[in-house]
Amino acid sequence: MHSIPDHLKRNLDILFVGFNPSIRSGQTGHHYANPNNRFWKILFESELTSRKYHPSEDFTLLELGYGFTNIVSRPTKGAVDITKEEYKEGRKQLLEKIKVYKPKLVCFVGKGVYQEYRQKRNVPWGLQEDSLSQDTMEFVAPSSSGLVRMKIEDIIEIYRELPELLKE
């Protein structure tokens, strides 16, 4: 099983950053491919997209100004399987991607992803006050995993802040 390709280009509106690919994503080569993952539903229902996309269309979202990467590229069953060394290397690589591609906004898909990236514990949902880059806003959203116990409506409401931030 191999890592899946990032979908990146300069000056994206939003760069979505996950923990790492699921086993299903590793098998298919597409982001958020696990059938229990609600990412594509959340994007549509939060009005970030005009329709519900299929994981196999992930690369086409570059046309909308949305890109995809992960803090760790190795597919696993869960984030618990990621090593400290992988996170350390992933932090460096992610910071470099953000510097090079300069997205307007980086959306961390899961509080734990942001906590690993910034090495912080107490993190609120939404826009963060102290971004590492002057060019890029940092936004923390709930994970789209079906394992998250938060109500889907509440998750969607947090993602609805993203298009508003881009308008500002």
C-alpha positions in Angstrom: 0.0 0.0 0.0 1.3 3.4 -1.0 0.7 7.0 0.1 -1.8 8.9 -1.9 -0.9 11.9 -4.0 -1.3 15.4 -2.6 -3.5 17.7 -4.7 -1.7 21.0 -4.5 -1.2 24.2 -6.5 -0.2 27.7 -5.5 -2.6 30.2 -3.9 -5.4 27.7 -3.1 -8.4 29.0 -1.3 -8.3 26.1 1.2 -5.8 23.4 1.8 -7.5 20.5 3.7 -5.1 18.6 6.0 -5.9 15.2 7.4 -4.1 12.9 9.8 -3.1 10.4 7.2 -4.8 8.3 4.5 -7.1 5.5 5.6 -6.5 1.9 4.4 -9.3 2.4 1.8 -7.7 5.7 0.6 -4.4 3.9 0.3 -6.1 1.2 -1.8 -8.0 3.6 -4.1 -5.5 6.4 -4.2 -8.1 9.0 -3.3 -8.6 11.2 -0.2 -11.4 10.5 2.2 -12.4 7.3 0.4 -13.6 5.3 3.4 -17.4 4.9 3.0 -17.8 5.8 6.6 -16.0 9.1 6.2 -18.4 12.0 5.9 -16.0 14.5 4.3 -17.7 14.8 0.9 -21.2 15.2 2.6 -19.8 17.9 4.9 -18.3 19.8 2.0 -21.6 19.8 0.2 -23.9 20.5 3.1 -21.7 23.3 4.4 -21.9 24.9 0.9 -18.2 24.6 0.1 -19.3 22.6 -3.0 -22.4 22.8 -5.1 -22.8 19.0 -5.1 -21.6 16.0 -3.3 -18.4 14.8 -4.9 -17.1 11.3 -5.0 -13.6 10.5 -3.6 -12.4 9.6 -7.1 -13.0 13.2 -8.0 -10.8 14.6 -5.3 -8.2 16.1 -7.8 -11.0 18.0 -9.6 -11.5 20.2 -6.5 -8.2 22.0 -7.4 -10.4 23.8 -10.0 -12.5 25.1 -7.1 -9.4 26.2 -5.2 -9.3 23.3 -2.8 -6.3 21.1 -2.2 -5.5 18.0 -0.1 -2.6 16.7 1.9 -2.0 14.9 5.2 0.4 15.5 8.1 1.6 11.8 7.6 1.4 10.1 4.2 1.5 6.5 5.3 -2.0 4.8 5.2 -3.0 3.2 8.5 -6.2 1.8 10.2 -6.2 4.8 12.5 -4.2 7.8 13.8 -3.1 5.8 16.8 -0.8 3.8 14.4 1.2 6.9 13.5 4.7 7.2 15.2 6.2 10.2 16.8 8.9 10.2 14.2 6.3 10.3 11.4 4.6 13.3 13.1 7.9 15.1 13.5 8.8 14.6 9.8 5.2 15.4 8.8 5.2 18.7 10.6 8.3 19.8 8.8 7.0 18.7 5.4 3.6 20.3 6.0 5.1 23.6 7.0 7.2 23.6 3.9 4.2 22.8 1.7 2.3 25.8 3.3 5.3 28.1 2.7 5.7 27.0 -1.0 2.0 26.8 -2.0 0.7 29.7 0.1 -3.0 28.7 0.5 -5.2 31.4 1.9 -6.5 29.1 4.5 -5.4 25.7 5.9 -8.3 23.7 7.3 -7.1 21.0 9.7 -9.6 18.1 9.4 -9.5 17.1 13.1 -8.4 18.9 16.2 -5.7 16.2 16.8 -4.1 17.0 13.4 -3.7 20.6 14.4 -2.5 19.7 17.9 0.2 17.5 16.3 1.2 20.2 13.8 1.4 23.1 16.4 2.3 21.0 19.4 -0.5 22.6 21.4 -3.1 21.0 23.6 -5.9 23.5 24.2 -7.2 24.4 20.7 -10.7 25.8 19.9 -12.7 25.1 16.8 -12.5 27.6 14.0 -10.0 30.2 13.0 -6.8 30.2 15.1 -5.3 33.5 16.3 -1.6 32.8 15.9 -0.9 31.3 12.4 2.6 30.2 11.7 2.5 32.0 8.3 1.4 35.6 7.7 0.1 34.6 4.3 -2.2 31.8 5.6 -5.0 31.5 8.1 -5.3 28.3 10.2 -8.7 26.8 10.8 -9.5 23.8 13.0 -12.5 21.7 12.0 -13.8 18.5 13.4 -12.7 15.3 11.8 -15.1 13.9 9.2 -14.5 10.3 10.4 -17.7 8.3 11.1 -16.1 7.6 14.5 -16.5 11.2 15.7 -19.4 11.4 18.2 -20.2 15.0 17.4 -23.6 15.6 15.7 -23.1 15.9 11.9 -25.2 19.2 12.0 -22.7 20.7 14.5 -19.8 19.6 12.4 -21.3 21.1 9.2 -22.0 24.4 11.1 -18.3 24.7 11.9 -17.3 24.1 8.2 -19.8 26.7 7.2 -17.5 29.3 8.6 -14.9 28.6 5.8 -16.7 30.2 2.9 -17.4 33.3 5.1 -13.7 33.6 6.0 -12.7 33.5 2.3 -15.1 36.4 1.6 -13.3 38.6 4.1 
